[in-house]
Amino acid sequence: MSHVKVDELTENDWMRYRDIRIKALESDGHAFGGDLKSECNFSEETWREKARQYLGLVAHLDGKDIGMMTVENLVGDFDVTCWIGSCWVNPEFRKCGALRALFEYVDGRSTEKSWQIQGLGVWVNNEIAITAYEKLGFKKIGEAQESTRKPGKYYQKMIRVAAK
């Protein structure tokens, strides 16, 4: 039986990240702050710039990329030391452990990379994602906030302490 593995991407892996990000936006664009049309037009330099801004992680199974997330070091509200973004798992591979594998990867490097207190934002109406994050130990914190990228939509901050 195959197991989900996680790769840490570098700037030179920009095409791999671009491809899975575009798939995510095509499949579940409503769950993201980004926009499919504009991201399809990003240049190579823009994708490389994003890779320098945060760390991209890709979950794969049997040679196929099936999930992703980004991790950005920061000092944020509620003592958060990193921000998790762009979390997505291909619908065909949900419930096979990809999301858990991504967070286990983050947890396994939490001390060396200062990822001990993890934060993320999720649209308030995305109950499936909220439930998945709660199963991983995330708790809602603070009040829902209006998005600056998508006015009229509200997101909920959630945080967790890295599992040991």
Helices and strands as residue ranges (DSSP letters): E 5-8, G 11-13, H 14-28, G 29-31, H 36-40, H 44-53, E 55-61, E 64-73, G 77-79, E 82-89, G 91-93, H 98-108, H 110-113, E 117-123, H 127-135, E 139-146, E 154-161
